[in-house]
Structure formats: structure tokens, C-alpha cells
């Protein structure tokens, strides 16, 4: 099992996800969204797994101006804008191959084992 956790160091749910995998001895790769972000391929894969780009947008993000702009852009432009502004993506994103979930979802992760 190849687990990737996309998140930020300050995100409480990201810390809980890391702890959940550590407690079970499952190796994972942590990708800090502020430092590295996601590649376009990773973004597309996660987007398909979670049911679309709308499910990836963090409506509680502090950048209200860009959030408002996202509502009026087409899908391709929204994808580009989200890749430029990873702070607008909900975290944590936990990915295993083609499967991915957003948020703290241990019940789903345990099915992957």
C-alpha cells in the first residue's frame, strides 16, 4: 500500500491522519501543500476519486476574493487557479493509488489495508 497525505503542518486533521497511520505502522509519504503542492496529474487523479473539483475547494479558506473568483471560472481555469493557490484546497487529502479521500476518514482508510 502506497499512502500519500497532502496537507499542511498547521492543519489539525492532517496531524490526526498522520497519527492514525503511525499508530498502525503503515508507511506514508507526507507532502506539505505550502512547500510543494500537487502536480497536475495528482490533482486530476484526486479530483476524479473524490467526485469533482467542487469537493476539493475549501469554502472556509481565508482568501475570500479568490474563492469568489473560483465560482465564476470554468473547470479548466478553476483547476489552474487551485494549483496556483493550494491553500484553497481542503486538507488532508489521503491517497492510495487511484483511491483518495478528503478529510479525516479512518473508516475508509481501514478498508484500504
C-alpha positions in Angstrom: 0.0 0.0 0.0 1.4 3.4 -1.1 -0.2 6.1 1.0 0.3 9.8 0.4 -1.0 12.5 2.7 -1.3 16.0 1.2 -1.8 18.6 3.9 -0.2 21.4 5.9 1.8 21.4 9.1 -0.8 23.6 10.9 -3.9 21.5 9.8 -5.3 19.7 12.8 -6.9 17.0 10.6 -3.7 16.4 8.7 -1.9 15.8 12.1 -4.7 13.3 13.1 -4.3 11.5 9.8 -0.5 11.2 10.2 -1.1 9.9 13.8 -3.6 7.3 12.6 -1.2 5.8 10.1 1.7 5.9 12.5 -0.2 4.1 15.2 -1.0 1.3 12.8 2.6 1.0 11.5 1.5 2.0 8.0 4.2 3.8 6.0 3.1 7.0 4.3 4.5 10.0 2.4 3.7 13.4 3.7 3.5 16.2 1.1 3.3 19.7 2.5 0.9 21.7 0.3 2.5 25.0 1.2 6.0 23.8 0.2 5.4 21.5 -2.7 1.8 21.4 -3.7 0.3 18.9 -6.1 1.2 18.1 -9.6 -1.4 18.4 -12.3 -1.6 14.6 -12.7 -2.0 14.1 -8.9 -4.7 16.8 -8.8 -6.6 15.3 -11.7 -6.4 11.8 -10.1 -7.7 13.1 -6.8 -10.4 15.2 -8.4 -11.8 12.1 -10.2 -11.6 10.0 -7.0 -13.4 12.5 -4.8 -16.2 13.3 -7.3 -15.1 16.5 -8.9 -13.3 19.8 -8.3 -16.2 21.3 -6.2 -15.5 18.7 -3.5 -11.8 19.8 -3.3 -12.5 23.5 -2.6 -12.2 24.7 1.0 -15.1 27.1 1.4 -13.7 28.2 4.8 -10.3 29.4 3.3 -9.3 32.9 4.3 -8.7 34.1 0.7 -12.3 35.1 0.1 -11.5 37.1 -3.1 -10.0 34.0 -4.9 -12.8 31.8 -3.6 -15.4 34.1 -5.1 -13.5 34.2 -8.4 -13.5 30.3 -8.5 -17.3 30.3 -8.6 -17.3 32.2 -12.0 -14.5 30.3 -13.7 -14.8 27.2 -16.0 -13.4 23.9 -14.8 -10.0 24.2 -16.6 -9.5 27.7 -15.2 -10.6 26.6 -11.7 -8.1 23.7 -11.8 -5.3 26.1 -12.8 -6.3 28.6 -10.0 -6.4 25.9 -7.4 -2.9 24.6 -8.4 -1.6 28.2 -8.1 -3.3 28.6 -4.7 -3.1 25.3 -2.8 -4.3 27.0 0.4 -7.8 26.8 -1.2 -7.8 23.0 -1.3 -9.3 21.1 1.6 -6.9 19.0 3.6 -5.9 16.4 4.3 -6.1 14.5 1.0 -5.2 10.9 1.7 -4.4 9.0 -1.5 -3.6 5.3 -2.2 -3.2 4.6 -5.9 -6.4 5.7 -7.7 -8.3 5.9 -4.4 -8.5 9.2 -2.5 -10.5 10.9 0.3 -10.5 14.4 1.7 -10.7 14.9 5.4 -10.2 12.6 8.4 -11.8 9.3 7.3 -10.3 6.4 9.3 -13.3 4.1 8.4 -12.4 4.4 4.7 -8.6 4.1 5.3 -9.1 0.9 7.2 -10.8 -0.6 4.2 -7.6 0.0 2.1 -5.5 -2.2 4.4 
